[in-house]
Amino acid sequence: MEAKNQTAVSEFLLLGLTDDPELQHLIFNLFLVIYLVTLLGNLLIILANSSDSHLHTPMYFFLSILSLNDISLSTTTVPKMLVNIQTRDQRISYTGCLAQMGFVLVFGVLENCLLAVMAYDRYVAICHPLRCTVIMNTRVCVSLSLFSLALSIVDGLLHSLMILRLSFCTELRIPHFFCELAQILRLTCSDTLVDNVVTYVAACIFCGVSVFGIMFSYIRIVSSILRMPSSEGKYKAFSTCGSHLSVVSLFYGTGFGVYISSAVTDSPQKTAVGSAMYSVVPQTLNPFIYSLRNRDMKAALWKLIDRIASLL
């Protein structure tokens, strides 16, 4: 293929999930509803946590940050797709595509880190209940959040700077609804060996360490719970981890599903649909998981809704 220098590349084409006009109309309505539900659900979680003093604990502090991150991740991808469908314009600028890819990486890695931090918080709360407030004080919680954010920004900048040095071919169509790193690398005419190695190494470091941390925390948690003498205490301890375990299973389960589907299928559209499940669905379902499985959160949400209704 004829190479084109990256400085001459002004835009890419986002092909989306389908080119069928009728399906595009359905996809527009579906993703608009999903996006609005994501915004409303996560915003309610943040407002409930901030308005109820009983929820001013490390677990709900990290949950608020997770909700804010979910809003940010969805806002990075879905509105652009909706605009493209509505205007029937598939173009995205080179700078816009690079920025979108970087933000997706930042918020994706941050979600990964936050889930690990929340697992550690559950470990401290169950295995060291008497020292929980000392270990997970405000300074530690803020430091863990900022460290997670710093790691995610480093990952996003690393891949963005790597893309900047690449040259692209005349084929600039991305078979996806957002600028995904793997799809962009397939369009380049440059040697991507170093980029692929860095991508896998970064994934092992940022994702692998988080997964190991989650597994280690829950191994210790299960070990501690099994030593509890009362069945009521065991149930209460397990119930405090139920929501987090559900979110972890959803996040990594959909991610693993996307990886498997991309490995066994050659269809770009099927891969794009799988990525949509990974990058959109967990952010929508997280508020429901935490509100439906958590009695304190459910009570705080009802108080917040009553307060809002009284103002109308």
C-alpha positions in Angstrom: 0.0 0.0 0.0 1.1 3.5 -0.6 2.4 5.2 2.5 1.4 8.6 3.6 3.4 10.5 6.1 1.6 11.1 9.4 1.9 14.9 9.1 -0.2 14.7 5.9 -3.0 12.7 7.7 -5.8 15.1 8.6 -8.6 12.7 9.4 -9.8 9.1 9.9 -13.1 7.5 9.1 -15.0 5.8 11.9 -17.1 3.1 10.1 -19.1 2.4 13.3 -21.0 -0.8 14.1 -22.9 -1.2 10.8 -23.5 0.6 7.5 -27.2 -0.4 7.4 -29.3 2.8 7.7 -32.1 1.0 9.5 -29.8 -0.6 12.0 -28.0 2.7 12.5 -31.3 4.3 13.6 -31.8 1.5 16.1 -28.2 1.8 17.3 -28.5 5.5 17.7 -31.6 5.2 19.9 -30.1 2.3 21.9 -26.8 4.0 22.6 -28.5 7.3 23.4 -30.6 5.6 26.1 -27.5 3.7 27.4 -25.5 6.9 27.6 -28.3 8.8 29.4 -28.7 5.9 31.9 -25.0 5.9 32.4 -24.9 9.6 33.2 -28.0 9.6 35.4 -27.0 6.4 37.3 -23.4 7.4 38.0 -24.4 11.0 38.8 -26.9 9.8 41.4 -24.3 7.5 43.0 -21.9 10.5 43.3 -24.6 12.8 44.7 -25.9 10.2 47.2 -22.3 9.5 48.5 -21.6 13.2 48.9 -25.0 14.1 50.5 -25.2 11.3 53.1 -22.6 11.5 55.9 -23.0 7.8 56.7 -21.4 7.1 53.3 -18.3 9.1 53.9 -16.1 6.0 54.1 -13.2 4.8 51.9 -15.4 2.3 50.1 -17.9 5.0 48.9 -15.1 7.5 48.3 -13.6 5.1 45.7 -17.1 4.3 44.4 -17.6 8.0 43.7 -14.4 8.2 41.8 -15.3 5.0 39.9 -18.6 6.5 38.9 -16.9 9.7 37.7 -14.5 7.6 35.7 -17.4 5.6 34.2 -19.1 8.9 33.1 -15.8 10.1 31.6 -15.1 6.9 29.7 -18.6 6.8 28.2 -18.4 10.5 27.3 -15.2 9.9 25.5 -16.7 7.5 23.0 -20.5 7.5 22.8 -21.3 11.1 22.0 -19.0 11.1 19.0 -20.6 8.0 17.6 -24.1 9.5 18.1 -23.1 12.7 16.3 -21.6 10.7 13.4 -24.8 8.7 13.0 -27.0 11.7 13.2 -25.0 13.8 10.7 -24.0 10.8 8.6 -20.5 12.0 8.7 -17.9 9.4 9.7 -14.9 11.7 9.8 -12.8 12.3 12.9 -9.7 14.6 12.8 -6.2 13.1 13.3 -5.8 15.1 16.5 -9.3 14.2 17.7 -8.7 10.5 17.0 -5.4 10.6 18.9 -7.0 12.4 21.8 -9.9 10.0 22.0 -7.6 7.0 22.0 -5.5 8.5 24.8 -8.5 9.3 27.0 -10.0 5.8 26.4 -6.7 4.3 27.6 -6.4 6.7 30.6 -10.0 6.0 31.8 -9.7 2.3 31.0 -6.5 1.8 33.0 -7.9 4.0 35.8 -10.9 1.8 36.1 -8.6 -1.2 36.3 -6.5 0.4 39.1 -9.6 1.6 41.0 -11.0 -1.9 41.1 -7.7 -3.1 42.6 -7.7 -0.3 45.2 -11.3 -1.1 46.1 -10.4 -4.8 46.6 -7.6 -3.7 48.9 -10.0 -1.5 50.9 -12.3 -4.6 51.3 -9.3 -6.6 52.5 -8.4 -4.0 55.1 -12.1 -3.7 56.3 -12.6 -7.5 56.7 -9.1 -8.7 57.7 -8.1 -5.7 59.9 -11.4 -4.1 61.1 -10.0 -2.5 64.2 -7.3 -0.7 62.3 -9.4 0.1 59.2 -9.8 3.8 59.9 -6.1 4.1 60.7 -4.9 2.3 57.6 -7.4 3.7 55.1 -7.4 7.3 56.3 -8.2 10.3 54.1 -4.6 10.9 53.1 -4.1 7.3 52.0 -7.3 7.2 50.1 -6.4 10.4 48.2 -2.9 9.2 47.6 -4.1 5.9 46.2 -6.5 7.7 43.9 -3.9 10.1 42.6 -1.3 7.3 42.1 -3.9 5.4 40.1 -4.6 8.5 38.0 -0.9 9.1 37.5 -0.3 5.5 36.2 -3.3 5.8 33.8 -2.0 9.1 32.4 1.5 7.6 31.9 -0.1 4.7 30.0 -2.2 7.0 27.8 0.7 9.3 27.1 3.0 6.4 26.3 0.8 5.0 23.6 -0.2 8.4 22.2 3.5 9.4 21.8 4.2 6.0 20.1 1.4 6.7 17.6 2.8 10.1 16.8 6.0 8.7 15.3 4.1 6.3 12.9 3.3 6.8 9.2 0.0 5.8 7.8 -1.2 4.3 4.6 -3.8 5.6 2.2 -6.4 3.3 3.9 -7.6 5.4 6.9 -10.9 3.7 7.6 -11.3 2.4 11.2 -13.9 -0.4 11.5 -15.0 0.7 14.9 -17.1 3.4 16.5 -14.1 5.0 18.3 -10.4 5.2 17.8 -9.0 2.1 19.5 -5.3 1.5 19.7 -5.3 -1.9 18.1 -7.3 -0.6 15.1 -5.0 2.4 14.6 -1.9 0.2 14.6 -3.4 -1.9 11.8 -3.6 1.2 9.6 0.1 2.1 9.8 2.7 1.4 7.2 5.5 1.6 9.8 7.0 -1.3 11.6 4.9 -1.9 14.7 7.0 -4.5 16.4 8.2 -2.1 19.1 4.6 -0.8 19.5 3.1 -4.3 19.9 5.8 -5.2 22.4 5.2 -2.1 24.4 1.4 -2.6 24.3 1.7 -6.1 25.7 4.3 -5.2 28.3 2.1 -2.2 29.4 -1.0 -4.5 29.6 0.9 -7.0 31.7 2.1 -4.3 34.1 -1.0 -2.1 34.4 -3.6 -4.9 34.1 -1.7 -7.8 35.4 -0.6 -6.2 38.6 -4.2 -5.0 39.3 -5.6 -8.5 38.6 -3.0 -10.0 40.9 -3.8 -7.5 43.6 -7.5 -8.3 43.4 -6.9 -12.0 43.5 -4.5 -11.7 46.4 -6.9 -9.5 48.4 -9.8 -11.9 47.9 -7.7 -14.9 48.8 -6.9 -13.2 52.1 -10.5 -12.1 52.5 -11.9 -15.7 51.9 -9.3 -17.1 54.3 -10.3 -14.6 57.0 -14.0 -15.2 56.5 -13.7 -19.0 56.7 -12.1 -18.6 60.1 -15.1 -16.6 61.5 -17.0 -18.7 64.0 -20.6 -17.3 63.3 -22.4 -17.9 60.1 -24.0 -14.5 60.4 -20.6 -12.8 60.5 -19.6 -14.8 57.4 -22.7 -13.7 55.5 -22.2 -10.1 56.5 -18.6 -10.1 55.4 -19.4 -11.8 52.1 -22.3 -9.3 51.4 -19.9 -6.3 51.7 -17.8 -7.8 48.9 -20.7 -8.9 46.6 -21.1 -5.7 44.7 -17.4 -5.2 44.1 -17.0 -8.9 43.0 -19.9 -8.4 40.5 -18.4 -5.3 39.0 -15.0 -7.0 38.8 -16.5 -10.0 37.1 -18.4 -7.8 34.6 -15.4 -5.6 33.8 -12.8 -8.4 33.3 -15.4 -10.9 31.9 -16.4 -8.6 29.1 -12.8 -7.7 28.5 -11.7 -11.3 28.3 -14.7 -12.0 26.0 -13.6 -9.2 23.6 -10.0 -10.6 23.5 -11.3 -14.2 22.7 -13.7 -12.9 20.1 -11.0 -10.9 18.3 -8.7 -13.9 18.3 -11.2 -16.3 16.8 -13.0 -14.1 14.3 -11.9 -12.1 11.3 -15.0 -9.9 11.2 -14.2 -6.3 12.2 -17.8 -5.6 13.0 -18.1 -8.5 15.4 -14.9 -7.2 17.1 -16.4 -3.7 17.3 -19.6 -5.0 18.8 -17.5 -6.9 21.4 -15.6 -3.8 22.2 -18.9 -1.9 22.7 -19.9 -4.5 25.3 -16.6 -3.9 27.1 -16.4 -0.1 26.9 -20.1 0.8 27.4 -22.1 -1.8 29.2 -20.1 -2.1 32.5 -20.2 1.6 33.0 -24.0 1.5 32.6 -24.6 -1.5 34.9 -22.2 -0.5 37.7 -24.6 1.9 39.4 -27.4 -0.7 39.4 -25.1 -3.3 40.9 -24.0 -1.1 43.7 -27.5 0.3 44.4 -29.4 -2.9 44.2 -27.0 -5.0 46.3 -26.1 -2.4 48.9 -28.7 -1.5 51.6 -26.9 1.7 52.7 -26.6 2.9 49.1 -30.2 2.1 48.4 -31.4 4.1 51.4 -29.1 7.1 50.5 -30.5 7.1 46.9 -34.1 7.1 48.1 -33.3 10.0 50.5 -31.6 11.9 47.6 -34.6 11.3 45.3 -37.1 12.4 47.9 -35.0 15.6 48.5 -34.9 16.3 44.7 -38.6 15.6 44.4 -39.4 18.0 47.2 -37.6 20.8 45.4 -39.6 20.3 42.2 
